[in-house]
Amino acid sequence: MKQKLFLIVFLLSLLPLNLFASEHQQVEQLVDRVVAVVNKEIITQSEFDVLFRPFYEQIKKAYQGPNLQGELESIRLKLLNQMIEDKLVYQEAQKLGITVEDVEVDDEIAAFKQQFPKGANFEKEMENSGLTIDDIKKRFRERLSIEKLHQSVIRGRVVVSPPEAEQYFKEHPEEFTQKERVKVFCITIRKNEEAIKKGTMDEAAKKKTESLLKDLKRGADFEKLAMQNSQDTHADQGGYVGFVQRGDMVSNIDQVLFSLPPGSISDVLETEYGYHVFKVIEKQPAFTKTFEQAKDEITEKLFRAQAHQRFIEWMDDLKKKSYISVR
């Protein structure tokens, strides 16, 4: 399911917006309407809805009640603004005569295929979505044009000097001191809503977690059990949480994780939301980077920050010179 959603979102994010209008109208049987005008181009409701739908499905799972509506409205506004800015940037790229060679498009498509989840079939997914290779090539050509404009107008004019990087290093020493950390996997069985609300135990959830721990001690595969049973956001990754720094977790879990040697499994640990079993894979001691070790990282960070600020200023100016109407 998650793999399928990834494919849908990934494809939608790279396709020309006008590919979707007629199909969406047939499915919804609605009269399309214009939601925004960007100079002489329009963004229709159906174009917006197709890109918004995958986000809507995910947000519904994560939020409820007033929080759901608030988050939906926030995403709606951000997505519409992104669609408007994409149109503006591509229009500007066309004005500047930025071109993209066929070989560049082919190389990008080849790289795109490599990012598909293992076992996914690019051509099959394209066919199932009613898309052609020409559709894909058109959108990649647009995206590459936008990237070239960014390079010439934004990134190509940003320079971070060594003194700037060194000054940042001196002023932000805490960023270059890494705390002790551990790489972990986790299985979570949530308490029922009443137990969470009252702050009490949930015997059924606890017993299930204890049963899973017994299976692990008998040699069961941690990742497989996590995918089949865990009830948190890491389940689809086999319970993989990644690196956790000392102090990131609640105190009882933090203390246990940093006392376990790599390869070991914790006992059942309780939090206000449920019961957990952790597996520690790797431990790394605390250390502080020297400037030489941090120089490239700092330069990249400052470069991105300056480029981002330059883009904001450039986009604000472009919007002032353009006709934009949100309806």
C-alpha positions in Angstrom: 0.0 0.0 0.0 2.7 2.4 1.0 4.7 1.5 -2.1 1.7 2.2 -4.3 1.2 5.6 -2.7 4.8 6.4 -3.3 4.5 5.6 -7.0 1.3 7.7 -7.3 2.7 10.8 -5.6 6.0 10.5 -7.4 4.4 10.2 -10.8 1.9 13.0 -10.1 4.6 15.4 -8.9 6.5 15.0 -12.2 3.6 15.1 -14.7 2.2 18.0 -16.7 -0.9 19.4 -14.9 -3.1 19.5 -17.9 -2.8 15.7 -18.4 -5.3 15.1 -15.6 -8.3 17.4 -16.2 -10.4 15.4 -18.5 -10.1 12.1 -16.6 -10.9 13.8 -13.3 -14.0 15.4 -14.8 -15.2 12.1 -16.0 -14.7 10.4 -12.6 -16.2 13.3 -10.6 -18.8 14.3 -13.2 -18.3 18.0 -12.2 -18.0 21.1 -14.2 -14.3 22.2 -14.0 -13.5 25.6 -12.7 -10.5 27.9 -12.6 -8.9 28.2 -9.2 -6.0 30.5 -10.3 -4.8 32.5 -13.3 -1.1 33.0 -13.7 -0.4 35.5 -16.5 -2.1 33.9 -19.5 -2.3 30.4 -18.1 -4.8 28.8 -15.7 -4.9 26.2 -12.9 -8.1 24.3 -12.8 -9.8 22.6 -9.9 -9.3 19.2 -11.4 -5.6 19.8 -11.8 -5.4 20.9 -8.2 -7.5 18.0 -6.9 -5.4 15.3 -8.6 -2.3 16.6 -6.9 -4.0 17.2 -3.6 -5.7 13.8 -3.3 -2.7 11.8 -2.1 -1.9 14.3 0.6 -5.6 14.3 1.6 -5.6 10.6 2.1 -2.5 10.7 4.2 -3.6 13.6 6.3 -6.9 11.9 7.1 -5.0 9.1 8.7 -2.8 11.4 10.9 -5.3 14.0 12.0 -8.9 14.2 13.4 -11.5 16.8 14.1 -10.5 20.5 14.0 -6.9 19.6 13.5 -7.8 17.7 10.3 -9.5 20.7 8.7 -6.7 23.0 9.8 -4.0 20.8 8.3 -6.0 20.3 5.1 -6.4 24.0 4.6 -2.6 24.6 5.3 -1.6 21.9 2.8 -4.2 23.3 0.3 -2.7 26.8 0.4 0.9 25.6 0.2 0.1 23.3 -2.8 -1.7 26.0 -4.7 1.1 28.5 -4.1 3.6 25.9 -5.3 1.6 25.3 -8.4 1.5 29.1 -9.1 5.3 29.4 -8.5 6.0 26.5 -10.7 4.1 28.1 -13.6 5.8 31.4 -13.0 9.3 29.9 -13.0 8.6 27.8 -16.1 7.2 30.8 -17.9 10.3 32.8 -17.0 12.6 29.9 -18.3 10.8 30.0 -21.6 11.2 33.8 -21.8 15.0 33.4 -21.2 15.2 30.8 -24.0 16.5 28.1 -21.7 16.7 24.8 -23.6 17.0 21.2 -22.6 18.5 18.5 -24.9 16.9 15.2 -25.5 19.8 13.3 -23.9 19.4 15.3 -20.7 15.7 14.2 -20.5 16.6 10.6 -21.2 19.3 10.7 -18.4 16.8 12.1 -15.9 14.2 9.5 -16.7 16.8 6.7 -16.3 17.7 8.2 -12.9 14.0 8.5 -12.0 13.4 4.8 -12.7 16.2 3.9 -10.2 14.4 5.7 -7.4 11.3 3.5 -7.7 10.9 1.0 -4.9 12.3 -2.4 -5.3 10.0 -4.6 -7.4 8.1 -1.6 -8.9 7.7 -1.6 -12.7 8.0 1.9 -14.2 6.5 1.1 -17.5 3.6 -0.8 -15.9 2.8 1.9 -13.5 2.8 4.4 -16.3 0.5 2.3 -18.4 -1.9 1.8 -15.5 -2.1 5.5 -15.0 -2.9 6.1 -18.6 0.3 7.9 -19.3 2.8 7.8 -22.2 6.5 8.2 -22.4 5.9 11.5 -24.2 3.9 12.7 -21.2 6.8 11.9 -18.9 9.4 13.4 -21.2 7.4 16.7 -21.5 7.3 17.1 -17.7 11.0 16.2 -17.2 11.8 18.8 -19.9 9.8 21.4 -18.0 11.5 20.4 -14.7 15.0 20.6 -16.2 14.2 24.0 -17.6 13.2 25.2 -14.2 16.4 23.7 -12.6 18.6 25.4 -15.2 16.9 28.8 -14.5 17.5 28.2 -10.8 21.2 27.5 -11.5 21.7 30.6 -13.6 19.5 33.1 -11.8 19.8 31.9 -8.2 22.5 29.3 -7.3 25.0 30.5 -9.9 25.1 33.9 -8.1 25.6 32.7 -4.6 29.1 32.4 -3.1 30.1 31.4 0.4 33.6 32.6 1.4 35.9 30.6 3.8 35.7 33.4 6.4 31.9 33.2 6.4 32.1 29.5 7.1 34.7 29.9 9.8 32.6 32.6 11.5 29.5 30.4 11.5 31.5 27.5 13.0 32.7 29.8 15.9 29.2 31.2 16.5 27.4 27.8 16.5 29.6 25.3 18.3 26.6 23.3 19.5 25.8 22.2 15.9 29.1 20.4 15.6 29.0 18.5 18.8 27.2 15.2 18.4 25.8 13.5 21.4 26.1 9.8 22.0 23.6 8.0 19.8 22.2 4.6 19.0 20.7 3.1 15.9 17.5 1.2 16.8 14.5 -0.7 15.5 11.2 -0.7 17.4 7.9 -2.6 17.7 5.0 -0.7 19.2 1.6 -2.0 20.4 -0.6 1.0 21.2 -2.8 1.2 24.3 -6.5 1.6 23.7 -7.9 5.1 23.7 -9.4 4.8 27.1 -6.1 3.7 28.7 -4.3 6.6 26.9 -6.9 9.1 28.1 -6.8 7.9 31.7 -3.1 7.2 31.8 -3.7 3.6 32.9 -2.4 0.2 31.7 -3.8 -1.8 28.9 -3.4 -5.5 29.8 -4.3 -6.8 26.3 -1.7 -4.6 24.6 0.9 -5.4 27.2 0.3 -9.2 26.8 0.6 -8.9 23.1 3.9 -7.1 23.3 5.2 -9.6 25.8 4.2 -12.4 23.4 6.1 -10.8 20.6 9.2 -10.4 22.9 9.1 -14.1 23.5 9.0 -14.8 19.8 12.0 -12.5 19.4 13.9 -14.4 22.1 13.2 -17.6 20.3 14.8 -16.2 17.2 12.0 -14.6 15.2 13.0 -11.9 12.7 12.5 -8.5 14.3 11.8 -6.6 11.0 9.2 -9.2 9.9 7.4 -9.1 13.3 7.5 -5.3 13.2 5.9 -5.2 9.7 3.2 -7.6 10.8 2.4 -6.3 14.2 3.8 -2.8 15.0 1.4 0.1 15.3 3.5 3.1 14.7 4.9 5.0 11.7 8.0 2.8 11.5 6.1 -0.5 10.8 6.4 -0.3 7.0 10.2 0.0 7.4 10.3 -3.1 9.5 10.4 -1.0 12.7 13.5 0.9 11.6 13.8 4.1 13.6 17.3 5.1 12.7 19.8 7.0 15.0 18.5 8.3 18.3 20.6 10.8 20.4 20.9 10.6 24.1 18.1 12.6 25.6 15.7 12.4 22.6 13.5 9.7 24.1 11.5 9.6 27.4 13.8 8.9 30.3 13.0 5.3 31.0 13.5 4.3 27.3 16.6 6.5 26.9 18.3 4.9 29.9 17.6 1.4 28.6 18.7 2.0 25.0 22.1 3.5 26.0 22.7 0.6 28.4 22.2 -2.1 25.8 25.1 -3.5 23.7 24.6 -3.6 19.9 22.6 -6.6 18.7 20.5 -6.9 21.9 16.8 -6.5 22.5 15.1 -4.6 25.3 12.4 -5.9 27.6 8.9 -4.5 27.2 8.9 -0.8 27.9 5.8 1.3 28.7 5.0 4.9 27.7 1.7 6.8 27.9 0.8 5.6 24.4 1.7 2.0 24.4 4.3 -0.8 24.9 7.5 -1.0 23.0 10.4 -3.5 22.3 13.6 -2.0 20.9 16.6 -3.6 19.1 19.9 -1.8 19.3 21.9 -2.2 16.1 24.8 0.3 16.5 26.2 2.7 19.1 28.3 5.8 18.4 30.1 7.8 21.1 29.8 11.6 21.5 32.3 13.7 19.5 33.0 17.3 18.4 34.0 18.1 14.8 36.9 20.3 13.9 36.4 23.2 11.5 38.1 21.2 8.7 35.7 18.3 9.3 32.7 20.7 9.3 33.7 23.1 6.6 31.9 21.4 3.7 28.8 20.9 5.8 28.8 24.6 6.8 29.5 25.9 3.3 26.6 23.8 1.9 24.2 25.0 4.7 25.1 28.6 4.2 24.8 28.2 0.4 21.4 26.7 0.7 20.2 29.4 3.1 21.5 32.2 0.9 20.1 30.6 -2.3 16.7 30.1 -0.6 16.6 33.8 0.5 17.6 34.9 -3.0 14.9 32.8 -4.5 12.3 34.3 -2.2 13.3 37.8 -3.1 13.4 36.9 -6.8 10.0 35.2 -6.7 8.5 38.1 -4.8 9.7 40.4 -7.5 8.5 38.1 -10.2 5.0 37.9 -8.6 4.8 41.7 -8.5 5.5 41.9 -12.2 3.0 39.1 -13.0 -0.8 38.8 -13.2 -2.0 36.3 -10.5 -5.6 35.8 -9.6 -6.7 33.2 -7.0 -10.4 32.4 -7.2 
